[in-house]
Amino acid sequence: MGFYSDDIEDKIKNDNDIAENKYQLAELHKVKKEFEKLIKDYNPNLLN
């Protein structure tokens, strides 16, 4: 057992995992927007 009880360690890990997932989702959203802009600039028909 670490410094915290196992339940608290699990909660911290879960909270960190959630934060990491939200960060990755935000990054993916940015990439998606960049691709959509590129597609719109070069071939708008692909977005239909």
KETORBA-107979 format. One record per residue: residue number from 1; residue in one letter; x, y, z of N, C-alpha, C in turn. Coordinates in nm, 4 decimals, decimal comma. Example, Ala and Ser with C-alpha at 12.3 -4.5 7.8 and 13.67 -1.06 7.14 Angstrom:
2
[1; "A"; [1,3190; -0,5690; 0,7800]; [1,2300; -0,4500; 0,7800]; [1,3200; -0,3300; 0,7800]],
[2; "S"; [1,2850; -0,2250; 0,7080]; [1,3670; -0,1060; 0,7140]; [1,2900; 0,0030; 0,7870]],
END
This chain:
48
[1; "M"; [0,0839; -0,1185; 0,0000]; [0,0000; 0,0000; 0,0000]; [0,0876; 0,1237; 0,0000]],
[2; "G"; [0,0477; 0,2220; -0,0779]; [0,1250; 0,3450; -0,0869]; [0,0928; 0,4407; 0,0261]],
[3; "F"; [0,1285; 0,5641; 0,0050]; [0,1067; 0,6697; 0,1044]; [-0,0422; 0,6889; 0,1321]],
[4; "Y"; [-0,1242; 0,6824; 0,0270]; [-0,2691; 0,6952; 0,0412]; [-0,3319; 0,5568; 0,0488]],
[5; "S"; [-0,4558; 0,5512; 0,0939]; [-0,5264; 0,4237; 0,0890]; [-0,5474; 0,3864; -0,0578]],
[6; "D"; [-0,5708; 0,2593; -0,0808]; [-0,5889; 0,2125; -0,2189]; [-0,7063; 0,2823; -0,2870]],
[7; "D"; [-0,8150; 0,3080; -0,2127]; [-0,9316; 0,3753; -0,2720]; [-0,8953; 0,5151; -0,3202]],
[8; "I"; [-0,8199; 0,5885; -0,2393]; [-0,7800; 0,7242; -0,2780]; [-0,6836; 0,7186; -0,3962]],
[9; "E"; [-0,5904; 0,6250; -0,3936]; [-0,4975; 0,6101; -0,5076]; [-0,5737; 0,5784; -0,6352]],
[10; "D"; [-0,6740; 0,4902; -0,6257]; [-0,7555; 0,4570; -0,7434]; [-0,8310; 0,5800; -0,7926]],
[11; "K"; [-0,8865; 0,6581; -0,6998]; [-0,9607; 0,7788; -0,7393]; [-0,8676; 0,8781; -0,8079]],
[12; "I"; [-0,7485; 0,8977; -0,7530]; [-0,6518; 0,9892; -0,8146]; [-0,6154; 0,9402; -0,9539]],
[13; "K"; [-0,5908; 0,8098; -0,9681]; [-0,5568; 0,7540; -1,0992]; [-0,6725; 0,7726; -1,1969]],
[14; "N"; [-0,7945; 0,7453; -1,1512]; [-0,9107; 0,7624; -1,2386]; [-0,9270; 0,9082; -1,2798]],
[15; "D"; [-0,9105; 1,0002; -1,1845]; [-0,9214; 1,1427; -1,2165]; [-0,8140; 1,1836; -1,3165]],
[16; "N"; [-0,6926; 1,1316; -1,2991]; [-0,5845; 1,1624; -1,3926]; [-0,6132; 1,1041; -1,5304]],
[17; "D"; [-0,6684; 0,9837; -1,5340]; [-0,7042; 0,9217; -1,6619]; [-0,8120; 1,0034; -1,7330]],
[18; "I"; [-0,9103; 1,0497; -1,6578]; [-1,0173; 1,1314; -1,7161]; [-0,9600; 1,2612; -1,7719]],
[19; "A"; [-0,8725; 1,3240; -1,6940]; [-0,8114; 1,4493; -1,7402]; [-0,7301; 1,4247; -1,8677]],
[20; "E"; [-0,6550; 1,3160; -1,8727]; [-0,5762; 1,2828; -1,9914]; [-0,6678; 1,2577; -2,1105]],
[21; "N"; [-0,7775; 1,1867; -2,0891]; [-0,8727; 1,1606; -2,1980]; [-0,9337; 1,2893; -2,2498]],
[22; "K"; [-0,9688; 1,3798; -2,1591]; [-1,0265; 1,5082; -2,2016]; [-0,9244; 1,5891; -2,2813]],
[23; "Y"; [-0,7986; 1,5857; -2,2379]; [-0,6927; 1,6566; -2,3108]; [-0,6779; 1,5977; -2,4517]],
[24; "Q"; [-0,6733; 1,4648; -2,4608]; [-0,6585; 1,4001; -2,5916]; [-0,7782; 1,4297; -2,6810]],
[25; "L"; [-0,8981; 1,4324; -2,6226]; [-1,0179; 1,4645; -2,7003]; [-1,0111; 1,6068; -2,7549]],
[26; "A"; [-0,9636; 1,6994; -2,6717]; [-0,9499; 1,8381; -2,7168]; [-0,8482; 1,8480; -2,8306]],
[27; "E"; [-0,7376; 1,7753; -2,8187]; [-0,6365; 1,7750; -2,9245]; [-0,6948; 1,7159; -3,0534]],
[28; "L"; [-0,7685; 1,6074; -3,0424]; [-0,8308; 1,5476; -3,1609]; [-0,9298; 1,6430; -3,2254]],
[29; "H"; [-1,0031; 1,7157; -3,1407]; [-1,0994; 1,8125; -3,1942]; [-1,0273; 1,9210; -3,2739]],
[30; "K"; [-0,9119; 1,9667; -3,2236]; [-0,8330; 2,0674; -3,2958]; [-0,7868; 2,0130; -3,4301]],
[31; "V"; [-0,7376; 1,8890; -3,4295]; [-0,6903; 1,8266; -3,5539]; [-0,8057; 1,8118; -3,6524]],
[32; "K"; [-0,9217; 1,7698; -3,6012]; [-1,0400; 1,7554; -3,6878]; [-1,0736; 1,8882; -3,7541]],
[33; "K"; [-1,0743; 1,9955; -3,6754]; [-1,1050; 2,1280; -3,7296]; [-1,0023; 2,1690; -3,8355]],
[34; "E"; [-0,8751; 2,1387; -3,8107]; [-0,7712; 2,1726; -3,9093]; [-0,7936; 2,0961; -4,0391]],
[35; "F"; [-0,8267; 1,9666; -4,0290]; [-0,8538; 1,8874; -4,1494]; [-0,9755; 1,9396; -4,2235]],
[36; "E"; [-1,0804; 1,9748; -4,1482]; [-1,1997; 2,0272; -4,2130]; [-1,1692; 2,1568; -4,2877]],
[37; "K"; [-1,0851; 2,2408; -4,2293]; [-1,0479; 2,3655; -4,2959]; [-0,9681; 2,3366; -4,4234]],
[38; "L"; [-0,8729; 2,2434; -4,4145]; [-0,7945; 2,2073; -4,5324]; [-0,8845; 2,1515; -4,6429]],
[39; "I"; [-0,9762; 2,0627; -4,6032]; [-1,0675; 2,0041; -4,7025]; [-1,1532; 2,1137; -4,7648]],
[40; "K"; [-1,2045; 2,2027; -4,6805]; [-1,2901; 2,3112; -4,7312]; [-1,2131; 2,3985; -4,8296]],
[41; "D"; [-1,0849; 2,4251; -4,7992]; [-1,0032; 2,5097; -4,8856]; [-0,9721; 2,4419; -5,0193]],
[42; "Y"; [-0,9513; 2,3091; -5,0164]; [-0,9041; 2,2418; -5,1374]; [-1,0108; 2,1637; -5,2121]],
[43; "N"; [-1,1108; 2,1116; -5,1403]; [-1,2164; 2,0361; -5,2086]; [-1,3419; 2,0327; -5,1221]],
[44; "P"; [-1,4212; 2,1400; -5,1252]; [-1,5407; 2,1497; -5,0392]; [-1,6407; 2,0366; -5,0600]],
[45; "N"; [-1,6403; 1,9740; -5,1771]; [-1,7356; 1,8663; -5,2051]; [-1,7147; 1,7450; -5,1145]],
[46; "L"; [-1,5959; 1,7295; -5,0617]; [-1,5685; 1,6142; -4,9748]; [-1,6427; 1,6231; -4,8417]],
[47; "L"; [-1,6849; 1,7421; -4,8018]; [-1,7535; 1,7580; -4,6737]; [-1,9025; 1,7275; -4,6825]],
[48; "N"; [-1,9527; 1,7062; -4,8028]; [-2,0964; 1,6782; -4,8190]; [-2,1281; 1,5327; -4,7963]],
END
